[in-house]
């Protein structure tokens, strides 16, 4: 049975799980409430998603049924009040009414204050029955949610009530009125603050009562282990309505949907580049630092990003699993295979008879030997023989001239790259020379300058 098809129409692909909540009510409950003969159970191997068309029709039907039931309830209430008034008028002896109580004796059929008084009388009667040892009866009152949800004007998200919409709007304004008393973090609602405090500041007082039977990992709440089990089952109940992406958590879906709206609310304070999520901005800040916190356990090579370390470790542990279909040569990384195919087996690649090298573009490579510079800059008179050189010239000379600013001791010099700024700080504001020569008394601020010095002066290459 096709599990990705709609549970109701069995025609369109399903995008919303029947166990999700819509206007505060599970979709499965709405289906069974509108269609009395349909039963939805987790034990059945039926599709668990519905399409957007059926979801809209179900919402309209559910709201219409609630409206009809509410109207019928009001009509019967009005009719019963009039019936009581007529019966009371027939058996009651006429007396002269007190003018001060005349207004209170007139009963408005649309006034609900009498219902409240009647509820208090019923409650008093039930309390007396309980004291006398009689069986207590309970009247279940169902709270009906607002059938008309509020829609966010920024991203289009539907909220069940205005208070939820107000909390949601804080995600666009970045307002966080709930600060944590134990740390400097702030949150947009009290529930998020409570969860933060329980998970970070009350760990010693809480017990991980919910244990995963598969991996043995413990969790504080039943909802946490329910979400964790999706890692083992592969369940992705939250689907994006724009693209085929699916997610295990609703928060991940909301972060993904921001990419479709084009909203970039998080800006870098250094280069003013904007990002969709706070995590992306946090990872971007590493680009403005020179620290390398990730070390290879095999060869002790340092890396700035964890992803680069992960790729590097595969070179030690895995065999060359990427094989070229043209010549059979194998590579440890997919990027190296792509570079090999582009250099040797593409339509523009070729072998240079002058420098005896295989190049990815033989036509552009011959420009180096002939001295041609057909690639011209549109902003100045400079010309180049390589596209990379032209792109570097545009970025450094025209586009990102003042991207990186020096702020040490009131210095206002600007540079187009982080490396140039680091060199400036070391040379003018630093007290040490980081790359001294072991053969003479000279020192350098860049490793590349030291390497050129050793080759040109001492006729040896840099070993480390």
For each residue, the residues with C-beta under 8 A, 3 or more apart:
1: 45 46 47
2: 5 47
3: 47 48 49
4: 13 14 47 49
5: 2 10 11 12 13 14 47 49
6: 9 10 11 12 13 14 47 49 50 51 54
7: 10 14 18 31 40 46 47 48 49 50 54
8: 31 50 51 54 58
9: 6 12 50 51 53 54
10: 5 6 7 47
11: 5 6 51
12: 5 6 9 51 52 53 54
13: 4 5 6 49 51
14: 4 5 6 7 47 48 49 50 51 239
15: 49 50 51 52 239 240 241
16: 20 27 49 50 51 52 55 239
17: 20 27 48 49 237 238 239
18: 7 26 27 28 31 40 48 49 50
19: 26 27 28 48 237
20: 16 17 26 27 237 238
21: 24 25 26 27
22: 25 26 27 30 55 59
23: 59 145 146 147 149 158 160
24: 21 145 160
25: 21 22 29 30 62 145
26: 18 19 20 21 22 29 30
27: 16 17 18 19 20 21 22 30 31 50 55 58
28: 18 19 31 32 40
29: 25 26 32 33
30: 22 25 26 27 33 34 58 59 62
31: 7 8 18 27 28 34 35 38 40 58
32: 28 29 35 36 38 39 40
33: 29 30 62 65
34: 30 31 58 61 62 65
35: 31 32 38
36: 32
37:
38: 31 32 35
39: 32
40: 7 18 28 31 32 44 46
41: 44
42:
43:
44: 40 41
45: 1
46: 1 7 40
47: 1 2 3 4 5 6 7 10 14
48: 3 7 14 17 18 19 237
49: 3 4 5 6 7 13 14 15 16 17 18 237 239
50: 6 7 8 9 14 15 16 18 27 54 55 58
51: 6 8 9 11 12 13 14 15 16 54 55
52: 12 15 16 55 56 241
53: 9 12 56 57
54: 6 7 8 9 12 50 51 57 58
55: 16 22 27 50 51 52 58 59
56: 52 53 59 60
57: 53 54 60 61
58: 8 27 30 31 34 50 54 55 61 62
59: 22 23 30 55 56 62 63
60: 56 57 63 64
61: 34 57 58 64 65
62: 25 30 33 34 58 59 65 66 147
63: 59 60 66 67 147 148
64: 60 61 67 68
65: 33 34 61 62 68 69
66: 62 63 69 70 144 147
67: 63 64 70 71 147
68: 64 65 71 72
69: 65 66 72 73
70: 66 67 73 74 144
71: 67 68 74 75
72: 68 69 75 76
73: 69 70 76 77
74: 70 71 77 78
75: 71 72 78 79
76: 72 73 79 80
77: 73 74 80 81 115
78: 74 75 81 82 109 110
79: 75 76 82 83
80: 76 77 83 84
81: 77 78 84 85 107 109 114
82: 78 79 85 86 109
83: 79 80 86 87
84: 80 81 87 88
85: 81 82 88 89 107
86: 82 83 89 90
87: 83 84 90 91
88: 84 85 91 92
89: 85 86 92
90: 86 87
91: 87 88
92: 88 89
93:
94:
95:
96:
97: 101 102 105
98: 101 102
99: 102
100:
101: 97 98 104 105
102: 97 98 99 105 106
103: 106
104: 101
105: 97 101 102
106: 102 103
107: 81 85 111 114
108: 111
109: 78 81 82
110: 78
111: 107 108 114
112: 115 116
113: 116 117
114: 81 107 111 117 118
115: 77 112 118 119
116: 112 113 119 120
117: 113 114 120 121
118: 114 115 121 122
119: 115 116 122 123
120: 116 117 123 124
121: 117 118 124 125
122: 118 119 125 126 139
123: 119 120 126 127
124: 120 121 127 128
125: 121 122 128 129
126: 122 123 129 130 136 137
127: 123 124 130 131
128: 124 125 131 132
129: 125 126 132 134 135 136
130: 126 127 133 134 136
131: 127 128
132: 128 129
133: 130
134: 129 130
135: 129
136: 126 129 130
137: 126
138:
139: 122
140:
141:
142:
143:
144: 66 70 147
145: 23 24 25 160 161
146: 23 149 160 161
147: 23 62 63 66 67 144
148: 63
149: 23 146 158 159 160 161
150: 158 159 160 161 162 164 165
151: 156 157 158 159
152: 155 156 157 158 159 165 168 169 172
153:
154: 169 172 261 263
155: 152 172 257 258 261 263
156: 151 152
157: 151 152 168 254
158: 23 149 150 151 152
159: 149 150 151 152 162 164 165 168
160: 23 24 145 146 149 150 164
161: 145 146 149 150 164 165
162: 150 159 165 166
163: 166 167
164: 150 159 160 161 167 168
165: 150 152 159 161 162 168 169
166: 162 163 169 170
167: 163 164 170 188 189
168: 152 157 159 164 165 171
169: 152 154 165 166 172 173
170: 166 167 173 174 175 176 177 188 189
171: 168 174 188
172: 152 154 155 169 263 265
173: 169 170
174: 170 171 265
175: 170 188
176: 170 179 186 187 188
177: 170 186 188
178: 186 187 188 189 190 192 193
179: 176 184 185 186 187
180: 183 184 185 186 187 193 196 197 201
181:
182: 197 200 201
183: 180 200 201
184: 179 180
185: 179 180 196
186: 176 177 178 179 180
187: 176 178 179 180 190 192 193 196
188: 167 170 171 175 176 177 178 192
189: 167 170 178 192 193
190: 178 187 193 194
191: 194 195
192: 178 187 188 189 195 196
193: 178 180 187 189 190 196 197
194: 190 191 197 198
195: 191 192 198 199
196: 180 185 187 192 193 199 200 201
197: 180 182 193 194 200 201 202
198: 194 195 201 202 206 220
199: 195 196 202 203 220
200: 182 183 196 197 203
201: 180 182 183 196 197 198
202: 197 198 199 205 206
203: 199 200 206
204:
205: 202
206: 198 202 203 220
207: 220
208: 211 218 219 220
209: 218 220
210: 218 219 220 221 222 224 225
211: 208 216 217 218 219 225
212: 215 216 217 218 219 225 228 229 232
213: 216
214: 229 232
215: 212 232
216: 211 212 213
217: 211 212 228
218: 208 209 210 211 212
219: 208 210 211 212 224 225 228
220: 198 199 206 207 208 209 210 224
221: 210 224 225
222: 210 225 226
223: 226 227
224: 210 219 220 221 227 228
225: 210 211 212 219 221 222 228 229
226: 222 223 229 230
227: 223 224 230 248 249
228: 212 217 219 224 225 231 232
229: 212 214 225 226 232 233 235
230: 226 227 233 234 235 236 237 248
231: 228 248
232: 212 214 215 228 229
233: 229 230
234: 230
235: 229 230 248
236: 230 239 246 247 248
237: 17 19 20 48 49 230 246 248
238: 17 20 246 247 248 249 250 252 253
239: 14 15 16 17 49 236 244 245 246 247 253
240: 15 243 244 245 246 247 253 256 257 260
241: 15 52
242: 257 260
243: 240 260
244: 239 240
245: 239 240 256
246: 236 237 238 239 240
247: 236 238 239 240 250 252 253 256
248: 227 230 231 235 236 237 238 252
249: 227 238 252 253
250: 238 247 253 254
251: 254 255
252: 238 247 248 249 255 256
253: 238 239 240 247 249 250 256 257
254: 157 250 251 257 258
255: 251 252 258 276 277
256: 240 245 247 252 253 259 260
257: 155 240 242 253 254 260 261
258: 155 254 255 261 263 276 277
259: 256 262 276
260: 240 242 243 256 257
261: 154 155 257 258
262: 259
263: 154 155 172 258 276
264: 267 274 275 276
265: 172 174 274 276
266: 274 275 276 277 278 280 281
267: 264 272 273 274 275 281
268: 271 272 273 274 275 281 284 285 288
269: 272
270: 285 288 404
271: 268 288 403 404
272: 267 268 269
273: 267 268 284
274: 264 265 266 267 268
275: 264 266 267 268 278 280 281 284
276: 255 258 259 263 264 265 266 280
277: 255 258 266 280 281
278: 266 275 281 282
279: 282 283
280: 266 275 276 277 283 284
281: 266 267 268 275 277 278 284 285
282: 278 279 285
283: 279 280 286
284: 268 273 275 280 281 287
285: 268 270 281 282 288 289
286: 283 289 304 305
287: 284 418
288: 268 270 271 285 418
289: 285 286 304
290: 418 422
291: 304
292: 295 302 303 304
293: 304
294: 302 303 304 305 306 308 309
295: 292 300 301 302 303 309
296: 299 300 301 302 303 309 312 313 316
297: 300 313
298: 313 316
299: 296 316
300: 295 296 297
301: 295 296 312
302: 292 294 295 296
303: 292 294 295 296 306 308 309 312
304: 286 289 291 292 293 294 308
305: 286 294 308 309
306: 294 303 309 310
307: 310 311
308: 294 303 304 305 311 312
309: 294 295 296 303 305 306 312 313
310: 306 307 313 314
311: 307 308 314 315 333
312: 296 301 303 308 309 315 316
313: 296 297 298 309 310 316 317
314: 310 311 317 318 332 333
315: 311 312 318 332 333
316: 296 298 299 312 313
317: 313 314
318: 314 315 321 332
319: 330 332
320: 323 330 331 332
321: 318 330 332
322: 330 331 332 333 334 336 337
323: 320 328 329 330 331 337
324: 327 328 329 330 331 337 340 341 345
325:
326: 341 344 345
327: 324 344 345
328: 323 324
329: 323 324 340
330: 319 320 321 322 323 324
331: 320 322 323 324 334 336 337 340
332: 314 315 318 319 320 321 322 336
333: 311 314 315 322 336 337
334: 322 331 337 338
335: 338 339
336: 322 331 332 333 339 340
337: 322 323 324 331 333 334 340 341
338: 334 335 341 342
339: 335 336 342 343
340: 324 329 331 336 337 343 344 345
341: 324 326 337 338 344 345 346
342: 338 339 345 346 349 360
343: 339 340 346 349 358 359 360
344: 326 327 340 341 349 358
345: 324 326 327 340 341 342 349
346: 341 342 343 349 360
347:
348: 360 361 362 363
349: 342 343 344 345 346 358 359 360 361 362
350: 358 359 362 365
351: 356 357 358 359 362
352: 355 356 357 358 359 362 365 366 369
353: 356
354: 369
355: 352 369
356: 351 352 353
357: 351 352
358: 343 344 349 350 351 352
359: 343 349 350 351 352 362 365
360: 342 343 346 348 349
361: 348 349 364 365
362: 348 349 350 351 352 359 365 366
363: 348 366 367
364: 361 367 385 386 387
365: 350 352 359 361 362 368 369
366: 352 362 363 369 370
367: 363 364 370 371 372 373 374 385
368: 365 371 385
369: 352 354 355 365 366
370: 366 367
371: 367 368
372: 367 385
373: 367 376 383 384 385
374: 367 383 385
375: 383 384 385 386 387 389 390
376: 373 381 382 383 384
377: 380 381 382 383 384 390 393 394 398
378:
379: 394 397 398
380: 377 397 398
381: 376 377
382: 376 377 393 397
383: 373 374 375 376 377
384: 373 375 376 377 387 389 390 393
385: 364 367 368 372 373 374 375 389
386: 364 375 389 390
387: 364 375 384 390 391
388: 391 392
389: 375 384 385 386 392 393
390: 375 377 384 386 387 393 394
391: 387 388 394 395
392: 388 389 395 396
393: 377 382 384 389 390 396 397 398
394: 377 379 390 391 397 398 399
395: 391 392 398 399 400 416
396: 392 393 400 401 416 417
397: 379 380 382 393 394 401 416
398: 377 379 380 393 394 395 401
399: 394 395 416
400: 395 396 403 416 417
401: 396 397 398 414 416
402: 405 414 415 416
403: 271 400 414 415 416 417
404: 270 271 414 415 416 417 418 420 421
405: 402 412 413 414 415 421
406: 411 412 413 414 415 421 424 425 429
407: 410 411
408: 411 425 429
409: 429
410: 407
411: 406 407 408 428 429
412: 405 406
413: 405 406 424
414: 401 402 403 404 405 406
415: 402 403 404 405 406 418 420 421 424
416: 395 396 397 399 400 401 402 403 404 420
417: 396 400 403 404 420 421
418: 287 288 290 404 415 421 422
419: 422 423
420: 404 415 416 417 423 424
421: 404 405 406 415 417 418 424 425
422: 290 418 419 425 426
423: 419 420 426 427 445 446
424: 406 413 415 420 421 427 428 429
425: 406 408 421 422 428 429 430
426: 422 423 429 430 432 433 434 445
427: 423 424 430 445
428: 411 424 425
429: 406 408 409 411 424 425 426
430: 425 426 427 445
431:
432: 426
433: 426 436 443 444 445
434: 426 445
435: 443 444 445 446 447 449 450
436: 433 442 443 444
437: 440 441 442 443 444 450 453 454 458
438:
439: 454 457 458
440: 437 457 458
441: 437
442: 436 437 453
443: 433 435 436 437
444: 433 435 436 437 447 449 450 453
445: 423 426 427 430 433 434 435 449
446: 423 435 449 450
447: 435 444 450 451 462
448: 451 452
449: 435 444 445 446 452 453
450: 435 437 444 446 447 453 454 462
451: 447 448 454 455 461 462
452: 448 449 455 456
453: 437 442 444 449 450 456 457 458
454: 437 439 450 451 457 458 460 461 462
455: 451 452 458 459 460 461
456: 452 453
457: 439 440 453 454
458: 437 439 440 453 454 455
459: 455
460: 454 455
461: 451 454 455
462: 447 450 451 454
463:
464:
